[in-house]
């Protein structure tokens, strides 16, 4: 193994790797590939549960890019078929199924987002409906015969639910098996995934053996903590930063992360070392992190503009530069020209429900002309133009 190759392999395995099973097989595969010139096939599955790929997705995507930089082929599998089953990983109950229309809507921009990280020339984008939708009942019976219920119940979330008497549908047992069959279909040499996917990825090794293939190596990456500083980043909980989010939104969200997760964001999301002054100057470290991430996914110019806009609003307390205008229907006004603040928020289009409007006001998250609204039961004199702020980063001008 050449010195350069050894250095790249060391970088691949030293940072951002949670579990590697088994290391010796990966080293043998890498050395064999270098000698033969045949690239390894590196698999990563993406669940189309929501329309954005997040910085949490970027952790395994960046790991795949490291393999691509070593000359290997990334196989990005969009689970359009398996999402109809729903991944039960870490769940206390059966996951709700998604319709084909919802799935199709979510995956429309996945490739564009993924190529912000991956090398398009070394990437295959596949949809697992290609091979799963054509399986006959006979094929599915054969697949299910290759794994036991006892082995399936070794999985942590299944064993807990079984012990607690919570229902586990047979459908959920199919998810690890169909994900494993993906590895058979594309002849995966290595499968990447989050730490919560370890069981599913190991099933892939067993199923490949059953189909006469050399088993894949399993490499998991740490789960990125979301911007709430508590739970794994997820669009379901709203604690995420999207890869393709607007620069100003991305910058503002990164500035909002708790100090305790900043170091892990540097380690898993960038190629930079964790700043030496992280503990003594956490705000400066987050500003540098936010600039770097906006530059990575947008441009240096947009990173500078996002920082300037953030400072304008939150440090100098000035008006944002680009504020969309919303015309208020005068029929909403009372005889004295005032409007109930909840009607005002509903008309702004910034909130999805009146209940959400009340909650945000009670939490101190609504300002009108830079004055905080303290009660959901007040009428506001309508004197246009009025600058409405919801949360830290959403503004409209009411005219």
Secondary structure, DSSP 8 states (H G I E B T S, - for coil): --HHHHHHHHHHHHSS--EEETHHHHHHHHHHHHHH----EEEEEE--SSS--BHHHHHHHHHHHHHHHTT-EEEEEE-TTGGGT---TT-SS------HHHHHHHHTTHHHHHTTTS-GGGEEEEETHHHHTT--HHHHHHHHTTS-HHHHTTSHHHHHHHHTT----HHHHHHHHHHHHHHHHHT-SEEEEEGGGHHHHHHHHHHHHHTT----EEEEE---B-TTSSSB--TTTT---BTTS-HHHHHHHHHTS-HHHHHHHHHHH-SS---TTTTT-HHHHHHHHHHHHHHHHT-HHHHHHHHHHHIIIIIS----S---EE---GGGS-TTSEEEHHHHHHHHTS-S-HHHHHHHHHTT-EEETTEE---TT-EEE--SSEEEEETTTEEEEE-
